[in-house]
Amino acid sequence: MKTLTHWGATVKLCGNGGEALDLVRNDLVAHRKHGYDYILMDCQMPIMDGFEAAREIRKEEKSYDVHIPIIALTSHEQGEETRRMIEAGMDHHLTKPLKLDRLLGTIRYIDSNAAI
């Protein structure tokens, strides 16, 4: 994450999916919009995993007519976890360990499709 902040990104870290949901929910309630360009969501977190957090974030977004791109971070490239990511409403996924060039490529891909 130091690399991201070095490049000018503002990063908020969460210890679990519940904390991520709270950050998004509080932003939406307070400002009627969100302040996040992307969410990097680890699928395997304690308390509330990334799949459940993504589902809950998608529910919250509906009330405000917004969509925050969620990039799943997982140790699995294909299979059951990929299906679960799609069902949870995640936009894209990357495998861990996270490589900066793959993250930047994913961000470019999401941005180019959002402009259509």
C-alpha positions, 0 to 999 in steps of 0.5 A: 500500500505504500506504493499506492500512497507514494503515487498519490492515492488515498488509502483506507485500510480495514481489518475486516469486511464489516469495517469496509462496509461501515466506511462506505455506508457512513460516507453515503449517509453523510454525503449522499455519495461516496468518496472512493474510486475503487475498493480493493477487497480481500475475499478472506477476512475475519468477522465479515469476509469480502464476499459478504461485504461486497454484497452488502455494499451493493445493497447500500449503493442502490439507495444512492444510485452509485456504483463503486468498482470492487476489485477482489483480492484472492489467492485463487485464480479460478474455480468456486471463488471466481463464481462467488466473486461474480455473485457478490457483485465484484467487478474484477479480481486479482490474485495475491500477492498483488502486483502493481502493474496488474492493479494499474491494468485493472484500473485502466480496464474498469475506467475504460469500460465505465466511460462507455 
